[in-house]
Amino acid sequence: MGLFDKFKKKETNNWENAYIGNPNFYNGKDNKPFGAFALTEDTLTSFPKNPKSLYKVNNTEVNEWKLMLVSTTNNGVLGDIDYYEAINKLMKFVIDEKDNNILIRGLSLEELNQILK
């Protein structure tokens, strides 16, 4: 165990300090619900890997999921992206995984913008 391993381990055990991403639901195309999570700049956040398996609206499966990217620097929404596409892009920022959840370190404005590309 090296000197810096102690600090790395501490960073990955911050689940209790993380914002827990909870979805909001909206009416989408054909009046079918879709779910959206928010990822805010510089915020340690926990998200489910597969929200389809966790959430229903009025006993209806939710098939469409989005991730809204929010900037505190710009005081607003940068844009949205398909949730599963976003999770694939966010995997390089994951600092820990547990069960069906991932823990994503706080991202800079530039990193959030890269997710949208």
C-alpha positions in Angstrom: 0.0 0.0 0.0 1.6 3.2 -1.2 1.3 6.6 0.5 -1.3 7.9 -2.0 -3.5 4.7 -1.9 -4.8 5.9 1.4 -6.2 9.0 -0.2 -7.7 7.2 -3.2 -9.5 4.7 -1.0 -11.0 7.6 1.0 -12.4 9.2 -2.2 -14.2 6.0 -3.3 -15.9 5.6 0.1 -17.9 8.9 -0.2 -21.2 7.3 -1.0 -22.8 9.0 2.0 -21.6 12.4 0.8 -23.0 11.9 -2.8 -26.1 13.4 -4.2 -28.5 10.5 -5.0 -29.9 11.0 -8.4 -33.7 10.6 -8.4 -35.7 10.7 -11.6 -38.4 13.1 -12.5 -41.1 11.9 -14.9 -42.7 13.7 -17.8 -45.2 13.0 -20.6 -43.3 12.3 -23.8 -44.2 11.2 -27.3 -47.6 9.4 -27.6 -48.3 10.4 -24.0 -45.8 7.8 -22.8 -43.8 8.8 -19.7 -40.1 9.4 -19.8 -37.7 9.7 -16.9 -34.9 12.3 -16.5 -32.0 12.5 -14.0 -29.9 15.6 -13.5 -26.1 15.7 -13.3 -24.9 19.0 -11.8 -21.4 20.5 -12.3 -18.9 19.7 -9.6 -21.3 17.4 -7.7 -20.4 13.9 -6.6 -23.4 11.9 -7.8 -24.8 8.4 -7.5 -26.9 7.0 -10.4 -28.5 3.6 -11.1 -26.9 1.8 -14.0 -30.3 0.6 -15.3 -33.3 2.7 -14.1 -35.7 0.8 -16.4 -35.5 -2.1 -14.0 -36.2 0.2 -11.0 -39.0 2.6 -11.9 -42.5 2.4 -13.3 -45.2 5.1 -13.6 -48.8 4.0 -12.9 -47.6 0.4 -13.5 -46.3 1.4 -16.9 -42.7 0.6 -17.8 -40.6 3.7 -18.6 -38.6 3.0 -21.7 -37.2 6.5 -22.4 -34.6 7.9 -20.1 -32.6 11.2 -20.3 -29.7 12.8 -18.4 -30.0 16.6 -18.0 -26.6 18.3 -17.6 -26.8 21.3 -15.3 -24.1 24.0 -15.0 -23.6 26.1 -11.9 -21.2 28.3 -13.8 -23.8 29.1 -16.4 -26.8 28.9 -14.0 -28.8 26.6 -16.3 -29.2 23.5 -18.3 -26.5 22.7 -20.8 -28.6 20.1 -22.6 -29.8 16.5 -22.4 -28.7 13.2 -23.7 -30.0 9.7 -23.8 -29.4 8.2 -20.3 -27.8 5.0 -21.4 -25.5 6.8 -23.9 -24.5 9.2 -21.2 -23.8 6.4 -18.7 -21.4 4.9 -21.2 -19.6 8.2 -21.6 -19.5 8.7 -17.9 -17.9 5.4 -17.1 -14.4 7.0 -17.3 -15.5 9.3 -14.4 -16.8 6.5 -12.1 -14.9 6.3 -8.9 -16.9 3.4 -7.4 -19.6 0.9 -8.2 -22.0 -0.9 -5.8 -24.9 -3.2 -6.7 -26.8 -1.4 -9.5 -25.3 2.0 -8.8 -22.3 4.0 -9.9 -20.6 6.9 -8.1 -19.4 9.7 -10.4 -16.9 12.3 -9.3 -17.9 16.0 -9.7 -17.3 17.0 -13.3 -16.1 20.4 -14.6 -18.1 22.5 -17.1 -15.8 21.3 -19.8 -16.3 17.7 -18.9 -20.1 18.1 -18.9 -19.9 19.7 -22.4 -17.9 16.8 -23.6 -20.6 14.4 -22.5 -23.0 16.2 -24.9 -20.8 15.7 -27.9 
